[in-house]
Amino acid sequence: MAADPSAAAAAAAPAADPDGPDAVRLTWNAWPRSKVEASRCVVPLAATVSPARAPDPSSPPPLPYPPLRCKPPCAALLNPFARVDFAAKIWICPLCFSRNHFPPHYAAISESNVPAELFPQCSTVEYLVAGAGVPGAPAPPPPPPVFLFVIDTCVIEEELEYVKMAMRKAVALLPEHALVGLVTFGTQVHLHELGFSDLSKIYVFRGTKEISKEQILDQLGLAGAGRPGFPKMPQQPGTPQVNGMHPAATAGVNRFLLPMSECECTLSTLLDELQPDQWPVEAGNRAIRCTGVALSVAAGLLGACMPGTGARIIALLGGPCTEGPGMIVSKDLSEPVRSHKDLDKDAAPHFQKAVKFYDGLAKQLVSQGHVLDVFASALDQVGLAEMKVAIERTGGLVVLSESFGHSVFKDSFKRIFEGGDQSLGLSFNGTLEINCSKDIKVQGIIGPCTSLEKKGALCADTVVGQGNTTAWKMCGLDRNTSLTVFFDVSPSERSGQPGHQNPHLYIQFVTSYQHPEGQMRIRVTTICRKWVDGSTNTEELVEGFDQETAAVVLARYISLKMEMEEEFDATRWLDRSLIRLCSRFGDYRKDDPSSFSLHSNFSLFPQFMFNLRRSQFVQVFNNSPDETAYFRMLLNRESITNSVAMIQPSLISFSFDSPPSPVFLDVASIAADRILLLDAYFSVVIFHGMTIAQWRNMGYQNQPEHEQFAQLLQAPHEEAQMIIKGRFPVPRLVVCDQHGSQARFLLAKLNPSATYNSAHDVAPGSDIIFTDDVSFQVFCEHLQRLAVQS
């Protein structure tokens, strides 16, 4: 099977990328040939792909020449699976079997002299895109990246000080040539003209009414700018001045967006002078905050930039929008912010209108190729549930925390601007195209992207997520960005005939994007897998099942269904799917639950489903709509390894009598003389057993004869810092003791094998969970009984 070498390499190399050198994982690595067989597999045929993953150390450097394409309509790129006739200088495309001639500059090609894109181990290669249309011409220098900060000033003095501190750190980390702009907003929107350094000059927009991009550009005197192909010209002599304040020659967008090197001084003065919004807030009212207009102004200003500029709007929000477009709650404090119950009962009066507004903003940003990042730091909701569409469609980053002084915000915000190993590898202006063998159709993608509505023969009838297309736009992407592509098998009449059957299927992902270094690159990943006859050959299907990917794909799929379909019962849907999967691939005698067993490739899957049913993705009770939107956005964009940690956290035990080792995610793992470290992705919990906590409170760790105890206390903290260092957004660190109030962060995730009903047989020093939830053991007994029913 084609996947084996990468799996073997991943197993052999220390801490290798579990996604393999191609950064692609499939739910099934062997595919059934017919639609009926595919539906009997229960878990959809899907692939997760990370289009901008840092390249494998063994892969070649980016190739300095353009890629070769197969003739239309296929247009797939040359890859190692192509059959090459060196004598006739012809290559045969593995996807459509067309014959293509090599161009003259490949004349020296021979069996001993092969270009890098045909090396068998180079199933992923990158090309540097050179000057337009001229082979070998140097590429024009890329436009500098733009960072437009949108800061909410309707916050208390203390919070604003934290914002200023974070901004000063960010500004110090930005590259010299990066363009920077500043918008501050409260009751009104203030756009600061950084190019006017003599005194501070501000354009004010009223926060109550929606304004179009044209009106914004008109008001800023940029109305002629930003049309594709028209360079922004300084105003011609003889044309009327925009206003008497500034000379006409600087009427371009560069009054508002300046290189860091030129505006550092102005910007730091502005930050020093920034004060909380001065508008009076009446008793019993919320602050008047016009988030929607502020984001419109920011998007409108960026619309005047040259096309192809990579730009990010970085919004720092401290509360809900209470007026103008995008409003989520009224000013009156007696009206609470919408909850899940309100959304279910259609009792959230502002929700649909706000979603419609952000949908329009998303379309505008996508057409401009710009990104919206949101850092929301507030105790109440800020409206992430409504903004989700704009953040996700533009590939923006999102961080939710309780305060601008919290490490979750401070450390995450700093990470965006850091370079080196800590860098997120932020890239811009990506497009993803998918080519595949002719019996495969693409249903759509779940993840941070937008359909480019490029319809073709490869589009399936059923649509999942962003579908009806074979090309997608990703305005912003980074090393961790992961997309889930859903496929459909629809064999043609001819491919079913013996003699015409090709044993292999091929899928190619072509991503073009602006690399963090600035140059445009094309990344081509081609994967090959095997067709199997599912009705007779279940073993090969089972051998090719990837249970981690399958669990994550199902989690993303039901999250989407829960948002799109009212009355969708996720728990029942998951239970039925699991029962069908177990009765199809389990090993058992009919009606004998004790004989039931699962192949090792499926052995963890029931456990994943059990934890998914209890996770925050399915049980939205106790979470606000903002938190649910936040969790789902991250689930949809993270790698498989990270997403598995969200569904089923990992638990490590530290104790005197054994080295740190993984233990079951079960209440029975709690012991008085143990420290547990839980990694639940969004939070990392260090949990001290009762005895350990008492020894620590008595200060034993400070006595020289108890040095070993001091090391035991330190070890989980070091491990937690390792986890936190490599993750974005930075998780919340919770340090707690057994029976303490914060212990709930751990207890909520554990399997309730001991509850208040079974408290009599609990080991001393262990714990019980007060719940009526079934335990994993009971869940498995029911599953076995239902799976073997004839």
N, C-alpha and C positions, 0 to 999 in steps of 0.2 A: 504494500500500500504506500502511496506517495508520501503520506504524512510521517512515516516511520523515522526517516533520517533526522528530521528536525526534532522529533520527540527524543530520539536517542541522544542527539547532541545536547538537547536541553537537560537530559538526565546526567550526561557525562560532565558538562561544564559546571563549575561551582556557581551557584546563585544566578544561573542564566535566566534570560527572560522567559517566563513560562509560555508566552505567546509565540515563541520560536522566532527565527530570524525574519519571518515575513510579517510578524505582528498580526496574524490572522488566526482565529480559532473558529471551528465549525461545531455545531451541535452534533452532527453526524459526519463522520469522515468517509463513510461509504453510503452511496445514495441509491434508494430504490428507483426502478425504472418507470413505474407508472404512478398516476395520480392516486389511485386507490391504495396502493402499497404505501405511498407517502403519508396518506391520512391515517393509515393503520399504525404508523410510527408514533402517533400522538404528539411528540415534541416536534415543533415546526423545523423545516430545513432552513437554517439561518447561519450567517457568519458574522463574527464581530471583527472589525478591522480598525487598526489604529493608523490613520493615514500619515501622521507626521512623527511616528516613534523615532527616537534617536537610532541611527543606523547601527547594525551589528558590527562589532570591531573587525570581523573577518570580511565584511563586504567591501567591494572596491570603492574608491573615492568617486564623487559625482563625475559622470562622463561629459567631456566638453563639446560634444557634438549632438545634433538633434536626433531623436529616435526615428526608426523606420516604421511606417504604418502599413497595414494591409489595405488592399483596395476597398473603397466603399461598396456596400453599406457597412461592412464589418468594421474597418478602421482600428482593429486591434493592433497593439505594438509588438514588434519583434521580441521574442522571449526564448528561453532555453528549451521549451517544449516544441519549437518549430522544427520541422524536418528540413534539412539543408542539403541541396545537391551542389557540392562544391565545384564540380566540373562545369555544370550549366549556369552556375551563379544564380540559383533560384532557391527561394525558401517557401515552404508550404505552411500556411497559418493553421495552427492546431484547432482553432475555434470554428473556422468556416471552410477549411480545406482549399482555399483559393491559392493559386500559384502566383508568387510575386518575384520580379527580378530585382537583384541587388543593384543599387545605383553605382555609377562609375567609381566613386571614391572607396567602394568596398572591393575593388578589383583584386587586391592582394590577398583576399580571404582564401584560406585552405584549411585542411584538417589540422595542420600544425599551427595555423595562425588564425585564431578565432577572436572576434571582438568580445569585450567583456559581457555584453548583454546575452551572449549565447553560452557562457560558462554554466555548466549544469547546477553549480551551487548558487548562482546569482539569480534566484527567482525574484529577488527584489533589487532593482537598480534605480539610481537617480541620474537625471540628465540636467545639465545647466542650460538654461534657455538663453541663447545669444541674441544679438541684434536682430531687429525685425527683418525677416526675409533675406538677409545677407549671411550666408554661411561663414562662420569664422569672425564675423564683425563683433567688436566688443559690445556688450550690452550697455544701453544708456544707464547712467548712474540712477539707482532707484530713488523715488521720492522719499524724503525722511518720514519716519513714523510720527503720527500725531497723537498726543494725549490731551484730551479735553476734560478737565476736572469739573464736576458739577457738585457743589457742596451745599448741603442743607444747613441753614443758619437758625432754624426754629428749634434750637436745642439749648439746654442750660449751659451756663458759662463753663462749667467743669468739662462737659462733653466736648464743647468747641475747642477747649485747650488741647484735649487728646487728639482731635482732628488736626489741629495746627502742627502738633508734634509729628504725627504720622506723615503729613504733607511735607514737612521740612526734610524728613528722612528720605521720602520718595524723590523729591526734587534733587537731592544730593546724589541719588543713584542713577538719574536719567542721563542718557548719552548727550554730549554737547550739541549734536546736530538735531536732536528730536525737537519737534515743534510742540509748544505747550499753550493751552488756552485755559481761561478760568471763568466759570459761571457760578454765581452764588444765588440762592433763592430762599425766600420765606413766603411772605404774602405777595411779593412781586419778584420778578426775575431780574437779576443784575448781570449783564455781560460786560466784563472788564476789558477795556481797550489797552492791552499791555504795551502796544507800540507807542503810546502817548505817555512818556515817562515824566513830563514836567509836573503834572499833577494827576491825581487819579480821575479817570474819565470813564463813565459808566453809561451803558444803554439800558434803559429800564423797560420791561414789558409787563403789562398788567396780567395778573394771574387768573382772571376770572373767565376769559374766553379763549376758545381754540383759535390758533393762528396758523395759516398755511405757510409752507416753505417759501413761497413767492413773497408773501407779506414780510416775512422775517428778512429775507435777502434785500428787499426793497428798503426796509427801515434801516438796514445796516449800510445801505449804499453799495450793495454787491450784486445788484439785480442782473448785470450782464455776465457775471462770472459763472464758472463751473459748468458751462455746457460742454459736452465731450468734444474734443478737437479744437476748442477755442482757448488759446492761452489767455491767462488773465492779463489784460493790458492795463497799464496805468491810464487814467482818464485822459482823453485827447484834449489839447488846449482848445478853448472855444466852447467845450461842452459846459453846461452849468455846473457849478460846484454842488456837491452833495449837501453839505451844510457849511457854515462859515467857520467851523471849529478847526478843521484840519485841511492841509493843502491837498489839492485834488490828486496829486501824483501818488499818494499813498492809499488810494481808495480801494486797494485790494484786500483779500482776506488776511494778508500778512500784518494788518493792524491788530488782529485779534489772536493770531497764532504765530508766535515768535520762536526762533531757535533758543534752546535752553541757555546757550552761552550769552545771548543778548538780553534776556529778560529775567535772569536769576535775581538780580537786585530788586527790580520792580515787584516781582512775585513775592519775595520774602517780606518786602514792606507791606504789600497788600495783606498777606497772611497775618502780620503783626497787628494790622489795624482792624482786622475782621472782628465784628462784634455780633452777639446773638441778635436775631431779628428784632427791630425796635417796635414793630407793630403791637399795640396793646392787646392782650388776651383777656376777654371778659371772664368773670367768675362763672364756673360751670360750663366753659367752652374749651374746645381744643384749639391749639395754635392754628392759624390759617396758613396752609402750606400748599403751594401750587406745583407739585412735582411734575405733573403732565406737561405744563407749559415750559418748564425748565428743560425737560428732555427734548421737547419740540424745537426750542431755540437752539439747543446744542446740535441736534440733527440737521437743522436748517443751515447753521453756520458751516458745518462740515460738508454740506451739499455744495458749497462754493469752492471746495478744494479741487485740485486737479483730479480727474478720474484716475483710478488705480492707486490712489494714496491709501496706505494702510492706516486706519485711524480707530481709536478707541474712545468712547465716552465712558469715563469712570465716575459713577454716581455714588456719593456717600449720603445715605438717607438715614434720618433720625426719627422718622415717625410717618403716620399715614397721610396721604394726600387728601385735603379736606375742601379744596375748591378747584373749579376749572375742569378741563378734560382729565380723565384718569382718576377722578375723585372716587374714594372707596368708602367714605363715611362722612356724615355731616359734621359741622362744627360742634353741635350740641353733644355734651358728654353723656347725656342720658341715652343716646343711641349707641349701642355697643358695636364694635367692628364685627363683620360677618363671621359666622362659625360654619363648620361643615353641615350642621343641622339646618342652618339658614339656607345654605346652597342647595341642599337636598329638597327643601320645602319651597324653593323658589322665593325665599323671603329676604333676599339680599338685593335691595332696589338698585344699587349702583353697579353691581358686578358685571352684567352683560355689556353695559355701556362702556365701562372702563376696559374690558377685554377687547371690545371693538376698536377703541382708541389705540391700544397698544399693538393690536394687529396691524393697523394702518401705519404706525410708527415702524413696526418690524419690516413691512414691505418697503418703506422709504429707505431704511438703513441698509437692507439687503441690496436694493437697486444701486445704492451708493457704494456698497462694499464695506460698510463700517460696522463696528462692534459695540454692543452695550454691555458694560460690566456693572454689577450692582453690589455694593457693600452696605447691607442693612444692619444697623446697630440700634436696637430699641427694645424696650421691654414689651411694647405692644406690637401688633402687626403693622407692616408698612405697605402692604399691597403686592408682595412677591407673587401671589397666586394670579393676579391680573397681569403682572409684568412678565410672567413666565414665557409667554409666546414671543416677546421681543428679545428676551435674553437667549432663549433656546434657538430661535431661528437665526440669530446673528452669531451664534457660537460664543456668547459672552461668558465671563466668569461670574460666579455668585457666591457670596459669603454672608451667612446670617449669624449675628451674635447679639449679646444683650447690651453691650456698651462699647463705645469707641475706645475705652480704656482696657477692654478685655483682650487677653493674648490671642484669642481666636481672630479678632479683627487686626490687631497690631502686626502680628507675625505674618498673617496671610497677605495683608496689604503690602508689606515690605517685599514679600516673595515675588510679586509681579515684576518688580524692577531690578531684581538681583540678576547678576550674570554668573558665569562659571558653572560649576557642578550644580548649584542650587537653582539655576535658571529653569523656568518653565518651558523655555523654547517657544515663545509666543510667535506664531506665524499669521500671515494675513492673506486675504483674497484667494482662498482655496476653492478649487472645483474638483469634484470627484465624478469620474465616469466609470461605468461598469460594463464590461464586455463578457459574454459567456457563451458556452456551447449552445447549439441551437435548440436543444430540448429543455433548456432552463429559462424560466421567466423571472423577472424581478418584481416582487410585490410592493416593496418600498423600504424606507429606512426609519428606524427610531433613533433619535440622537440629535446633537446640535448641528442642524443643517436645514436647508430649504430646497424644495424641489425647483428645478429650472424648467419644468414642464416640457422636457425634450422627449416627446412621445416617440415610440419606435416599436419594432417587432418584439423586442425583449420585455415589454411591459405586460405584466399579468393582469387578469380581469379583477382579481381581488386586490384591494389596496390596504396596506398596513402602514400607518404613519405618513411620511412624505413619499407619496407614490405617483403612479402615472408618468414616470419619467425614467431616463437612464443616466441623467446627469444632475448633480446637486451642488449648491453653492454653500461654502463654509467661509463666512466673512472672517471668523477668527478660529484658529485651531492651535493646539499645543501638543507637546510630546505625549500627554496622557489621553488626548481626545480619542474616544472610541465610538464607532457607529455600529449599529446592528442592522444588517441587511437581511430581509426575508425573501426566500426564493420559493418558486413553485415549479413542479415538474410537469411539463406538458409535451409528451413525446409526439412527434409527427408520425403519420402512417408509415413512412418509409423506414424510420429508425427502428421500428418494431420488427422489421423483416430480418430473418437470419442472414448473415453475410454482410449486412449494412451496419451491424452493431459495432460501435467503437467502445472499447472497454473503459475508456477514460473520459472524465468530464473536466473542462477547464473553465476557470473564472479569473478574470483580470480586473484589477482595480488600478485606475490611472488617476493620480492626484497631481494637479498643478497648483503650486502655492508660492507665496513670497516668504522665503526663508528668513529667520531672525537676523541673519547677516545682511539681508536686503535683496539678494538676487532671486529671480524667479527660478523655480526648479520643477521638474516633472518626475514624479516617483511612480514607478511601475512595479506592481506586485502581481505575479501570475501563479496561481495554485492549480495543482492537478490532483484529482481524487478519482475513486473507482466507482463505476456503476455496479450494482449487484441486483440479482433477481430476488427481491425481498420475499416472495411467496415460498421459495424453496430454500433460501440461504440465509436463515436468521443469524447464524453464527457471525458472518462477516459484518452484518449490521451492528450486532452487539459489540464486536471488537472495535468498531469505529465510533462508539458513543462517547461523548465528552460530557460527563455529568455536571461539571462546574459551569461550563458554557450553557448547557441546557437549563440549569436552574436560573442563571442570570437572564437568559433570553425570555423564559417564562415570566420572570418578575417584571421585566420591561414591558412585555406584551400585556400582562393584566393591569399594570399601572395605566397604560394607554387606554385599555378597555374601560377601566373604572372612571376615567375622565370623559370618555366619549359617549358611553352608554349609560343612561339612567337605569336604575334597578339591576345593574350587573352584580351578581353575587360571586365575588372573587373566590371566597373560601370553597363554595360548592364546586365551582369550575375547576379549581386546583385538585380537590379531592377526586372528582370524577376522572380527571386526566391521569392522576397517579394510579387509580385503580385500573384504568384501561391499560396503562403502560406495564403495570406489574402482571396483569393477566396475559398480556401479549408476550413479554420477554422473560417472565419468571419461570422457574423450574418447579413443577408441583404435580401431585396427583389430584384429579378432580375431587372437590369437596373434602379435601384433607388439609386443613390449615397447617398442621405440624410438618407437612412435607415440603412446605414452601421455601425456596431459596432464590437468591438473586446473584447474577454474575458480578464479579468484583467491579466492573465498569458502572454498575447500577447501585452498588451497595450503599453509597452515601446519599443517593438521590432522595429516598423517603425522608431522611433527616433534613436535607435542604428544604424540602417542601413543608415539613413540620414547622421549621423556623420561619419560612416565608409567610405561612399562614398567620403566625403570631407577630410578624414584623410590622414596623411603622408604615410599610408600603400598602399593607392590606388592612390592618386595624387602624383606621384614622382617628378613632375615638381617642380623646386626650391630646390630640395634636391640633394646632390651628391650621387653617387652609394654607397659610404662608409656610409653615414648617413642612407640611406634606408636599407642597410645590417644590420646596428647597431639596428635600430628600429625593424626590423623583428626578429633578434636574441632574443631580449628581449621579444617581443610579444610571441614568441614560447616557452619561458621558464618560464614566470612568472605565478603567481596564477590568477584565474579568476577575483578576485577583482581588482588586479593591472592592468590586461589586459583591463578590462572595463574602467578604468581611462585613459588608452592610447587612447581608441576609442572615449569615450565620457567623457571629463573632468568634474569634479564637480566644482560648483561655490557657494561660501558662501558670504553672504552680512553682513557687520558690519555697524551699524548706531546708532545714539543717541536714536531713538524712538523704537528700538526693539532689542531683543537679537540676537546673530549671528544665521543666518538661511540660509538654502539652497535656492537658487533662480534659475530661468530658465537660461539655457545657451543661453542667447538671448541678443541682443544689447539693448533691452528695459530695461534690468536689470541695465544698467549704469545710475547713478544719481550723481548730483554734490555734494550731502552731504552724499555719501556712500563710504565705502572702500570695494573693492571686492577681494576675495582670490580665485584664480583659481588653481586647482591641475590637471595638464595635464600629470602627471607621470614623464616625462622627465624634465619638468620645473614647478616651483611653482611661480605664479605671484601675487604680492600684488599691486593693482591698486587703486590709490587715486582719488576720484572725484575732480572736479575743485575747488569747495569751500573748501573742506578739505585741498587740496594742498596749497591754498592761506593762510588759517589759519596757516598751519604748517610753511610756509615760513616766516610768520610774527612772529613766535615764541610763539604763544598763549600757546602751551603745556608746556612752561617753567614757566608760571605764576601760582601761587598757586590757584587762583580762578578758573582756567580752568583745574583742575586736571582730571575731567571726560574726557576731550578731550585728555589728555596725555594717559589715559587708553585706549581710543578708538584707538589711533594710535598704542599702544603696542599690543593690542589683536591679530590682524592678524599675527604679527611677532611670537608671542608665538605659535599660531596654526600652522604656517608654519614650525617652528622648530620641532614640534611634528611629522609632516608629514616626514620631511627630516630625522629625527633620525631613523625611522624604515624602511628606504628604501635603497636598493642597486641596481644599482649605485646611488650615492647621486644626487638628482635632482639639476638643476641650479635654483638659487633664483633670480628672477627679481623684483626689486621694481621700480614702474613707476607711472606717473601721467597722468590724462586724457589729451589728445592732445599732449603728449610727444612722442618722437620718439620710446621709448620702449613699448608704449601702443600696438604696433602691435602684441606682444606676446599674449595679451588677445583678441584683435579684430579678429585675424585670426581664433579663435576657436568658435566665437559666431555665432548664427543663424542670418542671415542678414534680420531680419523682417523689418528694416528701412534702405533703401539704398538711394543713391542720387536721385533716381527716385521718392521716396515718402517722400522727406525731408520736405514737407509742413506740414505733420501731426505728427511731432516729438515733444514729450514733452520737455519743456525748461530744459536745463541741461543734457539731454540725448545725444545720439550720433547717427551717421549714419555710414554705412559701404559702401565704394566705391567698389561695386562689381556688376557683372551681374549674380551671382549665384542665383538660386531660393531659396526662404525661405522655412522653414519647413511647413508653412501653405499651400503654393502652392503645395509642394511635396505631402502632405496628400490629397489634393483635387484631384490631378491626380491619386493617388493610389486608392482612393475610386472609382473614375469613372472607372478605368480599372479593379478593382477587381470584380465589380458587373456586368460587361458585360456578356450577355448570350452567 
